[in-house]
Amino acid sequence: MFEKIIEDGGRCKAIYFPWNGDDSFHRMNDLKIPVQCKLEISALSNAALPEEELDRVLAQHIGEEDVVFLCDMQSYPSSKIHEILLKRERRPLVVGLQHGLFQSWWLYNRNFCADYLLSFNKRAASSIFPAYRKRVFPVGLPKLDRLANLATADGGYVLYLAQKYPEAHLVEGVLQEMEKEFPIPVFVRNHPQYPEEVRHAGAREMPLINGKPIADCSYEEQIANASWVLTSHSTGGLEALYLKKSVVLLPNHGLTAWPDYPGVAFDISAKAIFHALGRTKAYRQDVDLFLKNAMESKYRSHTKSALSTIYALVEKARSF
């Protein structure tokens, strides 16, 4: 989305408040927009980042911008950023971004700290209190657009997209059991925030993908060449479905984001996973319906939808 803004002649920059030691901080280095400020904090609290310091950072780095995007609308310092900017005579719009498919919506409602919120779908928008709902715009999931023309294949492996939950010790034995029962290896891709969480030492040799070891392939290549995908509540599951891969969900607290999806394992076992895999194939229409509802519409450009909404909101603000 930011890249498209730049293509349209706009300018973007980033301010980043990572936790101390957060292994996912390096992802900001991959952005094609300049990081103006990176200030590590020890907790999402005033004690870790006093309001006076936050005010100083915002005064230094936010001036004539049209929009400030918040990628975390659930806690401090996001709630305080909106409050500080509201005091300005001329201020940018503050637009919240749904952080992932599964969300603690009560925190969004408790800390609704933006002029508007971009959600993935109408179902997510319905989770917002009625008082705020007119300020929520379902726009789909822009990152899916990068997969639109990606070639897919059955590379002969299962891709496990790990999250923090279920815990690693519950999953590792099941992955080994799967390899015994199902004659293809399992490749684990840990979540960037928990890079060493699941340490599965598979007994089967991993195939090459496009002549490269799977570990050396991009995330997009890994998911595009998987035989099928196992995960919990990751948006990676949506990406796999978008690429027409069968996806099985392990039981976890984030399944509230996957209502009516047939491929949920009833427990953490190889038997339950294989039964769920069978349901994704037997009830393909239900899978397709879930996908359509989860990302608003699979036939349009999500980035275009998000940007047209943002540009319209900016023009509306300028007219006042």
Beta strands, then each sheet from edge to edge (+ up, - down):
strand 1: 14-16
strand 2: 35-38
strand 3: 67-70
strand 4: 93-97
strand 5: 116-119
strand 6: 136-138
strand 7: 158-161
strand 8: 186-189
strand 9: 208-209
strand 10: 212-213
strand 11: 228-231
strand 12: 247-249
sheet 1: 1+ 2+
sheet 2: 3+ 4+ 5+ 6+
sheet 3: 8+ 7+ 11+ 12+
sheet 4: 9+ 10-
end
